[in-house]
Amino acid sequence: MVWIFRFFVFWYVCGFFLLTFDLIPPALEWANAVFLIVAGLIGGIYFVKRFGITIGFLYSLFIVVFSIAVEHYGVQYNLWFGSYHYEQDFGPMVSGVPISIGFAWLMVIAGSHEIARVLSPHGRYFFISFLLIGSALAVSIDLILDPVAFHVKEYWIWDEPGMYYSIPFSNFTGWFFLSLFFHLIGYSVMRKSQSDPQWGYRMFLVFEGVQGMFVWLAIIGNLWLAATLVGIIMVITIRWYIQKRRLL
């Protein structure tokens, strides 16, 4: 399983260079789908390591399938997130939604699960802290992902205005509540979890690595508000996670 993480690191480095200098030709747009799918697979491995093969696989599959279904109804009927449509080639599609988007959600939920698990105080407040921190972290990655995907890379286009980089507020509330739903399910099976520090740290690196890449792309694209806001969130999260992890 470690080879998948190593492949992601290789693909990440290549993608970072190509995206920085805008060197990806139309014929290689499928590389975006590969990146998202591999990141999602690492999220799936993380859940398998924590919850066991059966629960981890089923939970990961549920996240992929359910998120695609939610995105489908969102695109078709302008529900939950707002009105938008995809522009770039993200690989095979199901009901108008790229499969890779489901894997992207798996990466986001797995990464925010790991970080929220470590940051949340043990005891009576763990439940609410885990849900709120996990959902807030998911929104934090979207605060940088959506502006870059919309304004810099034009991976998808928003059809209705909003105050934050012309992105509707409903998109972020949609992200929060869908993430909250996924984390609620994750919490319900957490009692059956087992510790795997290496994959926990790898999942943390993938989540922050993807977020960091989009912060860099935001800087290149002069999206200074998004880059500054999410950059500050990243610094706080990374320092807090490393400090708390040492105590576990």
KEDREN-696131 format. One record per residue: residue in three letters; z, y, x of N, C-alpha, C in turn. Coordinates in steps of 0.001 Angstrom, whole numbers. Example, Ala and Ser with C-alpha at 12.3 -4.5 7.8 and 13.67 -1.06 7.14 Angstrom:
R_rest_n_w_n_v_n_u_ca_w_ca_v_ca_u_c_w_c_v_c_u
R_Ala_7800_-5690_13190_7800_-4500_12300_7800_-3300_13200
R_Ser_7080_-2250_12850_7140_-1060_13670_7870_30_12900
***
This chain:
R_rest_n_w_n_v_n_u_ca_w_ca_v_ca_u_c_w_c_v_c_u
R_Met_0_-1218_810_0_0_0_0_1276_848
R_Val_540_1172_2058_626_2354_2911_-763_2896_3245
R_Trp_-1752_2010_3294_-3104_2446_3654_-3666_3442_2639
R_Ile_-3225_3327_1378_-3697_4276_366_-3175_5678_680
R_Phe_-1913_5744_1097_-1350_7044_1475_-2071_7601_2695
R_Arg_-2358_6747_3665_-3073_7196_4865_-4486_7668_4523
R_Phe_-5124_6957_3590_-6455_7377_3154_-6384_8735_2474
R_Phe_-5339_8946_1675_-5158_10243_1015_-5014_11355_2050
R_Val_-4214_11105_3089_-4023_12115_4135_-5357_12457_4793
R_Phe_-6155_11427_5086_-7475_11643_5681_-8363_12459_4743
R_Trp_-8393_12070_3468_-9227_12763_2472_-8734_14187_2264
R_Tyr_-7416_14353_2329_-6808_15672_2157_-7247_16617_3278
R_Val_-7170_16138_4513_-7552_16967_5661_-9029_17351_5579
R_Cys_-9873_16375_5255_-11309_16657_5114_-11555_17657_3988
R_Gly_-10899_17416_2844_-11067_18302_1696_-10562_19705_1965
R_Phe_-9452_19810_2686_-8890_21119_3013_-9901_21943_3808
R_Phe_-10527_21313_4783_-11525_21993_5618_-12761_22369_4800
R_Leu_-13268_21415_4016_-14495_21657_3253_-14299_22711_2171
R_Leu_-13138_22668_1497_-12873_23653_450_-12631_25040_1038
R_Thr_-11981_25087_2185_-11706_26375_2825_-12992_27133_3135
R_Phe_-13971_26404_3645_-15232_27038_4034_-16344_26824_3003
R_Asp_-15935_26318_1827_-16873_26122_716_-18109_25340_1169
R_Leu_-17862_24186_1791_-18938_23384_2368_-19297_22155_1540
R_Ile_-18698_22015_350_-18990_20846_-476_-20277_21091_-1265
R_Pro_-21348_20358_-966_-22612_20521_-1704_-22503_19876_-3079
R_Pro_-23379_20227_-4007_-23340_19633_-5351_-23363_18109_-5340
R_Ala_-24056_17524_-4363_-24164_16062_-4300_-22837_15397_-3969
R_Leu_-21873_16182_-3464_-20573_15618_-3091_-19444_16070_-4016
R_Glu_-19776_16602_-5182_-18742_17034_-6116_-17875_15869_-6585
R_Trp_-18414_14653_-6484_-17632_13473_-6852_-16398_13308_-5964
R_Ala_-16410_13966_-4802_-15267_13873_-3894_-14002_14426_-4541
R_Asn_-14155_15407_-5446_-13001_15941_-6169_-12338_14858_-7005
R_Ala_-13159_14032_-7659_-12632_12953_-8490_-11900_11926_-7638
R_Val_-12463_11590_-6482_-11822_10626_-5579_-10456_11145_-5138
R_Phe_-10393_12423_-4803_-9136_13036_-4372_-8064_12910_-5450
R_Leu_-8421_13242_-6678_-7460_13185_-7779_-7046_11755_-8098
R_Ile_-8003_10842_-8063_-7703_9443_-8377_-6776_8839_-7328
R_Val_-7040_9107_-6054_-6188_8572_-4988_-4782_9165_-5080
R_Ala_-4689_10461_-5363_-3377_11089_-5536_-2631_10448_-6697
R_Gly_-3360_10153_-7783_-2751_9488_-8926_-2322_8070_-8608
R_Leu_-3115_7357_-7822_-2753_5994_-7423_-1449_5983_-6629
R_Ile_-1269_6978_-5790_-9_7079_-5047_1148_7296_-6011
R_Gly_901_8103_-7064_1920_8272_-8095_2237_6964_-8786
R_Gly_1206_6159_-9063_1416_4856_-9680_2205_3926_-8777
R_Ile_1884_3922_-7487_2626_3092_-6530_4087_3524_-6481
R_Tyr_4299_4828_-6509_5669_5353_-6499_6471_4815_-7679
R_Phe_5877_4843_-8873_6590_4349_-10050_6803_2841_-9990
R_Val_5843_2112_-9453_6006_662_-9288_7158_374_-8327
R_Lys_7247_1133_-7255_8328_949_-6291_9686_1283_-6895
R_Arg_9713_2248_-7806_10989_2655_-8401_11384_1798_-9597
R_Phe_10429_1442_-10441_10747_766_-11691_10371_-708_-11716
R_Gly_9739_-1202_-10658_9253_-2575_-10669_7802_-2624_-11128
R_Ile_7162_-3760_-10894_5730_-3871_-11171_5401_-3654_-12645
R_Thr_6103_-4347_-13531_5760_-4292_-14958_5992_-2908_-15552
R_Ile_7228_-2409_-15451_7555_-1108_-16040_6800_14_-15330
R_Gly_6740_-52_-14014_6049_986_-13256_4574_1069_-13595
R_Phe_3924_-104_-13717_2501_-122_-14053_2267_384_-15470
R_Leu_3075_-95_-16425_2895_309_-17821_3169_1801_-18011
R_Tyr_4183_2303_-17341_4497_3729_-17439_3366_4571_-16856
R_Ser_2842_4154_-15714_1726_4870_-15083_486_4834_-15964
R_Leu_196_3660_-16515_-968_3518_-17394_-820_4397_-18629
R_Phe_392_4449_-19168_642_5275_-20346_388_6750_-20040
R_Ile_848_7220_-18883_638_8620_-18508_-845_8941_-18424
R_Val_-1615_8063_-17777_-3055_8288_-17620_-3754_8317_-18977
R_Val_-3506_7295_-19793_-4196_7166_-21081_-3774_8269_-22050
R_Phe_-2477_8506_-22148_-1987_9493_-23113_-2419_10905_-22729
R_Ser_-2381_11222_-21440_-2794_12566_-21011_-4278_12796_-21269
R_Ile_-5100_11759_-21074_-6530_11884_-21379_-6732_12110_-22871
R_Ala_-5955_11388_-23691_-6059_11555_-25143_-5661_12970_-25553
R_Val_-4580_13482_-24974_-4128_14837_-25286_-5168_15865_-24841
R_Glu_-5724_15666_-23634_-6765_16577_-23140_-8002_16520_-24038
R_His_-8340_15327_-24522_-9503_15178_-25404_-9334_16008_-26670
R_Tyr_-8186_15844_-27332_-7956_16606_-28561_-7820_18101_-28260
R_Gly_-7311_18413_-27057_-7222_19813_-26671_-8591_20447_-26505
R_Val_-9523_19714_-25857_-10881_20220_-25649_-11647_20289_-26964
R_Gln_-11516_19237_-27777_-12290_19150_-29015_-11826_20132_-30083
R_Tyr_-10505_20297_-30195_-9968_21077_-31312_-9152_22297_-30863
R_Asn_-9213_22623_-29567_-8496_23790_-29029_-7001_23725_-29318
R_Leu_-6440_22527_-29198_-5023_22326_-29468_-4212_22362_-28176
R_Trp_-2944_22743_-28299_-1924_22646_-27258_-2165_23559_-26064
R_Phe_-3287_23398_-25375_-3510_24150_-24141_-4303_25438_-24356
R_Gly_-5189_25449_-25319_-6088_26569_-25527_-7530_26100_-25477
R_Ser_-8457_27027_-25570_-9879_26686_-25603_-10474_26742_-24192
R_Tyr_-11017_25606_-23729_-11614_25538_-22396_-12644_24420_-22353
R_His_-13461_24410_-21303_-14424_23323_-21115_-14634_23094_-19625
R_Tyr_-15000_21859_-19274_-15194_21487_-17874_-16593_21864_-17403
R_Glu_-16672_22298_-16135_-17943_22703_-15549_-18406_21740_-14457
R_Gln_-17486_21304_-13603_-17841_20513_-12432_-17829_19022_-12732
R_Asp_-18400_18261_-11803_-18455_16812_-11928_-17160_16204_-11407
R_Phe_-16339_15709_-12318_-15095_15056_-11944_-15182_13550_-12139
R_Gly_-16380_13015_-12106_-16546_11577_-12217_-16690_11119_-13653
R_Pro_-16520_9799_-13882_-16682_9216_-15219_-15793_9908_-16251
R_Met_-16322_10032_-17468_-15588_10718_-18522_-15343_9791_-19706
R_Val_-14251_10034_-20394_-13910_9324_-21622_-13670_10365_-22698
R_Ser_-14479_10336_-23742_-14344_11294_-24846_-14366_12737_-24356
R_Gly_-15229_13019_-23391_-15378_14379_-22898_-14351_14817_-21879
R_Val_-13485_13899_-21441_-12447_14227_-20460_-12617_13343_-19229
R_Pro_-12685_13917_-18036_-12801_13103_-16823_-11598_12182_-16655
R_Ile_-11849_10936_-16301_-10756_9993_-16061_-9838_10510_-14957
R_Ser_-10420_11206_-14003_-9637_11715_-12876_-8541_12683_-13323
R_Ile_-8726_13340_-14472_-7697_14250_-14987_-6438_13470_-15346
R_Gly_-6619_12263_-15890_-5469_11415_-16189_-4698_11052_-14933
R_Phe_-5422_10779_-13844_-4771_10462_-12573_-4096_11696_-11981
R_Ala_-4679_12866_-12223_-4045_14102_-11767_-2697_14289_-12457
R_Trp_-2656_13996_-13749_-1394_14065_-14480_-384_13068_-13921
R_Leu_-852_11886_-13548_38_10871_-12981_653_11380_-11678
R_Met_-141_12025_-10845_377_12596_-9604_1416_13669_-9887
R_Val_1119_14546_-10841_2031_15646_-11169_3358_15117_-11697
R_Ile_3306_14150_-12598_4536_13608_-13180_5332_12822_-12153
R_Ala_4659_12044_-11319_5362_11275_-10288_6018_12205_-9268
R_Gly_5282_13221_-8832_5835_14156_-7858_7003_14949_-8412
R_Ser_6854_15465_-9613_7939_16238_-10223_9121_15343_-10581
R_His_8856_14069_-10894_9934_13100_-11155_10783_12919_-9904
R_Glu_10117_12689_-8783_10839_12467_-7525_11671_13683_-7136
R_Ile_11077_14857_-7201_11795_16065_-6793_12944_16365_-7751
R_Ala_12696_16254_-9055_13745_16518_-10049_14883_15516_-9921
R_Arg_14555_14273_-9614_15571_13225_-9437_16524_13578_-8301
R_Val_15966_14099_-7218_16784_14442_-6051_17569_15733_-6283
R_Leu_16950_16716_-6918_17585_18022_-7088_18634_18050_-8189
R_Ser_18515_17195_-9180_19425_17239_-10331_20825_16763_-9945
R_Pro_21854_17497_-10369_23235_17099_-10048_23625_15837_-10811
R_His_24296_14936_-10140_24735_13709_-10796_25917_14010_-11719
R_Gly_25982_13263_-12812_27048_13480_-13767_26512_13804_-15145
R_Arg_27292_14513_-15923_26970_14752_-17324_25752_15649_-17511
R_Tyr_25418_16466_-16497_24290_17388_-16640_22997_16866_-16021
R_Phe_23021_15633_-15532_21826_15100_-14877_20651_15028_-15843
R_Phe_20897_14579_-17062_19827_14384_-18046_19051_15673_-18301
R_Ile_19761_16718_-18681_19088_17968_-19019_18490_18614_-17773
R_Ser_19178_18498_-16633_18653_19068_-15389_17367_18373_-14973
R_Phe_17361_17055_-15073_16184_16284_-14692_14980_16674_-15543
R_Leu_15181_16779_-16852_14074_17125_-17746_13552_18534_-17487
R_Leu_14463_19490_-17350_14047_20885_-17180_13419_21131_-15808
R_Ile_14024_20587_-14756_13476_20779_-13413_12127_20087_-13291
R_Gly_12038_18858_-13799_10776_18126_-13729_9654_18836_-14464
R_Ser_9945_19330_-15654_8922_20023_-16446_8554_21365_-15825
R_Ala_9557_22075_-15296_9292_23362_-14646_8436_23178_-13395
R_Leu_8677_22107_-12645_7871_21834_-11454_6421_21539_-11827
R_Ala_6236_20820_-12931_4875_20537_-13396_4155_21834_-13749
R_Val_4863_22741_-14409_4264_24036_-14755_3981_24847_-13489
R_Ser_4868_24733_-12502_4690_25509_-11268_3399_25141_-10553
R_Ile_3029_23863_-10570_1777_23480_-9912_577_23971_-10724
R_Asp_752_24072_-12043_-346_24584_-12868_-499_26089_-12721
R_Leu_573_26776_-12355_501_28222_-12143_-442_28585_-11000
R_Ile_-679_27640_-10097_-1616_27881_-9003_-2914_27116_-9207
R_Leu_-2814_25942_-9816_-3995_25097_-10017_-5003_25756_-10955
R_Asp_-4534_26251_-12079_-5448_26812_-13076_-6153_28088_-12607
R_Pro_-5442_29059_-12018_-6161_30247_-11539_-7231_29927_-10498
R_Val_-6915_29010_-9568_-7891_28643_-8540_-9055_27877_-9151
R_Ala_-8744_26899_-10005_-9796_26092_-10628_-10715_26949_-11492
R_Phe_-10164_27976_-12133_-10931_28834_-13033_-11692_29923_-12271
R_His_-10992_30705_-11468_-11599_31891_-10861_-12275_31634_-9516
R_Val_-11740_30714_-8731_-12281_30487_-7390_-13321_29376_-7379
R_Lys_-12983_28227_-7983_-13864_27062_-7914_-14663_26809_-9192
R_Glu_-14243_27409_-10297_-14924_27228_-11586_-15074_25744_-11950
R_Tyr_-13978_25010_-11758_-13974_23602_-12164_-13986_23493_-13683
R_Trp_-13287_24421_-14332_-13330_24537_-15793_-13230_26008_-16167
R_Ile_-13636_26308_-17391_-13706_27696_-17864_-12840_27864_-19107
R_Trp_-12004_28897_-19090_-11210_29218_-20271_-12017_30122_-21192
R_Asp_-12032_29764_-22469_-12850_30486_-23444_-12074_31545_-24212
R_Glu_-10764_31623_-23995_-9966_32642_-24670_-9107_33357_-23638
R_Pro_-8821_34645_-23845_-8119_35433_-22836_-6625_35134_-22786
R_Gly_-6023_35542_-21691_-4584_35420_-21515_-4120_36448_-20500
R_Met_-2819_36708_-20440_-2285_37742_-19560_-2270_37302_-18096
R_Tyr_-2115_36018_-17846_-2021_35503_-16479_-3378_34984_-16032
R_Tyr_-4114_35799_-15311_-5449_35443_-14825_-6378_34967_-15950
R_Ser_-6262_35596_-17105_-7098_35283_-18278_-6916_33846_-18758
R_Ile_-5744_33286_-18482_-5406_31936_-18937_-4396_32068_-20068
R_Pro_-4639_31461_-21221_-3728_31609_-22359_-2341_31045_-22074
R_Phe_-1331_31700_-22601_56_31272_-22418_284_29878_-22982
R_Ser_-487_29525_-24009_-344_28205_-24631_-622_27078_-23644
R_Asn_-1428_27351_-22618_-1707_26323_-21614_-434_25918_-20883
R_Phe_383_26897_-20534_1592_26622_-19766_2687_26015_-20638
R_Thr_2763_26445_-21894_3720_25799_-22796_3286_24364_-23074
R_Gly_1975_24154_-23178_1463_22797_-23365_1808_21906_-22195
R_Trp_1645_22425_-20979_2010_21671_-19779_3503_21341_-19781
R_Phe_4320_22325_-20157_5767_22117_-20131_6187_21004_-21085
R_Phe_5719_21071_-22313_6177_20100_-23310_5576_18713_-23099
R_Leu_4345_18638_-22611_3781_17323_-22308_4523_16702_-21125
R_Ser_4837_17504_-20125_5611_17012_-18983_7007_16596_-19423
R_Leu_7608_17382_-20302_8932_17053_-20829_8910_15699_-21526
R_Phe_7869_15450_-22291_7715_14173_-22992_7615_13017_-21999
R_Phe_6785_13178_-20970_6637_12124_-19963_7943_11883_-19211
R_His_8640_12962_-18868_9891_12817_-18123_10998_12215_-18988
R_Leu_10948_12468_-20273_11916_11855_-21180_11758_10340_-21170
R_Ile_10519_9882_-21172_10259_8443_-21088_10685_7918_-19719
R_Gly_10368_8684_-18667_10767_8274_-17325_12270_8156_-17186
R_Tyr_13001_9069_-17817_14461_9012_-17773_14985_7772_-18479
R_Ser_14335_7394_-19573_14804_6249_-20359_14736_4937_-19587
R_Val_13849_4857_-18588_13742_3623_-17795_14345_3807_-16405
R_Met_14949_4965_-16153_15471_5247_-14820_16635_4340_-14446
R_Arg_17370_3848_-15438_18500_2971_-15141_18055_1679_-14463
R_Lys_16801_1325_-14678_16270_104_-14079_15576_381_-12750
R_Ser_15770_1594_-12241_15061_1979_-11026_15747_1438_-9786
R_Gln_14998_1404_-8710_15505_976_-7419_15078_1994_-6371
R_Ser_15838_2054_-5301_15583_3065_-4284_14498_2627_-3306
R_Asp_13575_3527_-3022_12567_3324_-1985_12321_4685_-1333
R_Pro_13186_5054_-370_13130_6392_225_11769_6756_809
R_Gln_11083_5784_1422_9799_6095_2051_8764_6552_1036
R_Trp_8643_5816_-79_7647_6199_-1080_8079_7440_-1847
R_Gly_9388_7647_-1950_9857_8886_-2556_9435_10091_-1732
R_Tyr_9596_9983_-422_9209_11080_462_7696_11260_490
R_Arg_6948_10150_456_5484_10256_419_5022_10953_-852
R_Met_5669_10638_-1968_5292_11275_-3226_5588_12766_-3180
R_Phe_6702_13111_-2582_7062_14521_-2386_6004_15239_-1552
R_Leu_5541_14594_-478_4527_15191_391_3198_15381_-335
R_Val_2820_14406_-1156_1565_14511_-1908_1632_15681_-2884
R_Phe_2718_15764_-3635_2875_16836_-4623_2835_18209_-3958
R_Glu_3658_18381_-2928_3712_19684_-2260_2434_19955_-1465
R_Gly_1806_18894_-960_551_19066_-236_-556_19587_-1126
R_Val_-670_19019_-2317_-1684_19478_-3273_-1385_20910_-3700
R_Gln_-124_21177_-3988_254_22538_-4380_-32_23528_-3252
R_Gly_287_23122_-2018_42_23984_-871_-1435_24257_-647
R_Met_-2277_23249_-864_-3720_23439_-725_-4223_24506_-1692
R_Phe_-3738_24454_-2933_-4191_25431_-3921_-3624_26822_-3642
R_Val_-2435_26894_-3048_-1913_28199_-2631_-2824_28806_-1569
R_Trp_-3269_27987_-626_-4179_28451_417_-5508_28916_-179
R_Leu_-6036_28146_-1121_-7292_28530_-1773_-7121_29813_-2579
R_Ala_-5924_30010_-3139_-5649_31247_-3875_-5642_32443_-2930
R_Ile_-5097_32256_-1733_-5096_33333_-736_-6526_33691_-345
R_Ile_-7333_32667_-97_-8734_32899_255_-9470_33618_-876
R_Gly_-9120_33259_-2122_-9767_33858_-3284_-9129_35150_-3750
R_Asn_-8177_35683_-2958_-7501_36955_-3268_-6700_36905_-4568
R_Leu_-6181_35749_-4911_-5298_35619_-6074_-3858_35758_-5577
R_Trp_-3498_36967_-5199_-2253_37191_-4476_-1009_36957_-5328
R_Leu_-1049_37302_-6585_112_37086_-7450_434_35605_-7552
R_Ala_-578_34793_-7836_-373_33350_-7962_84_32748_-6643
R_Ala_-554_33153_-5549_-204_32613_-4234_1229_32968_-3853
R_Thr_1634_34207_-4118_2989_34645_-3777_4030_33957_-4645
R_Leu_3783_33946_-5952_4725_33347_-6895_4954_31876_-6591
R_Val_3879_31116_-6499_4005_29674_-6278_4436_29382_-4841
R_Gly_4028_30236_-3897_4478_30063_-2515_5991_30158_-2410
R_Ile_6584_31112_-3111_8043_31264_-3121_8697_30043_-3759
R_Ile_8138_29587_-4875_8669_28391_-5544_8612_27191_-4608
R_Met_7505_27063_-3869_7355_25946_-2933_8410_25985_-1831
R_Val_8618_27148_-1237_9595_27279_-152_10986_26897_-635
R_Ile_11369_27402_-1804_12684_27086_-2365_12797_25594_-2653
R_Thr_11765_25032_-3270_11788_23614_-3639_11862_22716_-2416
R_Ile_11033_22992_-1414_11001_22152_-212_12336_22189_522
R_Arg_12899_23364_707_14187_23477_1408_15300_22787_628
R_Trp_15307_22993_-677_16336_22397_-1524_16209_20876_-1525
R_Tyr_14993_20376_-1628_14760_18925_-1646_15215_18288_-340
R_Ile_14841_18878_786_15211_18306_2087_16725_18308_2269
R_Gln_17383_19393_1866_18838_19471_1984_19528_18429_1113
R_Lys_19078_18303_-133_19690_17343_-1054_19408_15905_-637
R_Arg_18224_15663_-121_17839_14312_270_18721_13799_1404
R_Arg_19124_14682_2295_19991_14282_3408_21349_13797_2929
R_Leu_21748_14239_1733_23062_13874_1197_23036_12569_413
R_Leu_21831_12051_123_21716_10833_-679_21983_9585_160
***
